[in-house]
Amino acid sequence: MKIQHNITSPIPSVGLQVWNAELILSDFVLHKMCTSMEFHGIVSLELGAGTGLAGMLLAHAAKTVFLTDHGDQILENCLKNVQLNSGVLNHQKVVYVRELDWTHPWPPKVSSDLATQERFSWSSSELEEVQKASLLLAADVIYSDDLTDVLFGILERIMSQGSEKVLYLALEKRYNFSLDDLDVVANGYLNFRSYLKDDSECEGLELGSLPCFMGKCIDVAEIPQYVGGYDRGDDVELWEIRYSKGKL
């Protein structure tokens, strides 16, 4: 598989790089496809897809994959990668590259006028297909509190609709000195963890309780390294996240 990407990039263009979290997510997807039929024939959506690596690997087994991100430069690069690998993707599978701005309402607006539809805009039939998705993917999307807040906002809207969905999210903790905390912190990580409860916490919620996200950290040491040339280090984590609608 060929991937067009940058070696370095400014913050607004981080989606042009391949990061360690995307590589561990790709290893996880490959391991699942090698050891089970769990991803066979499914519909999937990747948030913050960047170069599209993990989603394109998944497309070897899945029925439909939506690669989503924000910004023309990132989306054009992702589409270029899909085109570069069209020869190795099963032609019966469908891979869409679509724009998804987490700060905007879900579902995205659909234009009924074909002449005014933008290249990466959604159609009504595609949004109906996303309702059937059982798998969400995300990597390297946790690096600020504000971004984490809008991420979980759109996750709640997507995961509360249609079929039951599971999210596999890979992240790398990045440490910086915080003037607010006067300490070295992993930006966005504590806020990310604050959104997650374990199974027992969700099961113990009382009637009338609010929806919650159930999170379980996966031991990455148990995932073989199929993708060569990178060091996982000690700060990469992979999470399985499910959404509970609460108890009425």
Secondary structure, 3 states (H helix, E strand, C coil): CCCCCECCCCHHHHHHECCHHHHHHHHHHHHHHHHCCCCCCCEEEEECCCCCHHHHHHCCCCCEEEEEECCHHHHHHHHHHHHHCCCCCCCCCEEEEEECCCCCCCCCCCCCCCCCCCCCCCCHHHHHHHHCCCEEEEECCCCCHHHHHHHHHHHHHHHCCCCCCEEEEEEECCEEEECCCCEEEECCHHHHHHCEECHHHHHCCCCCCCCEEEEEEECHHHCCCCCCCCCCCCCEEEEEEEEECCCC
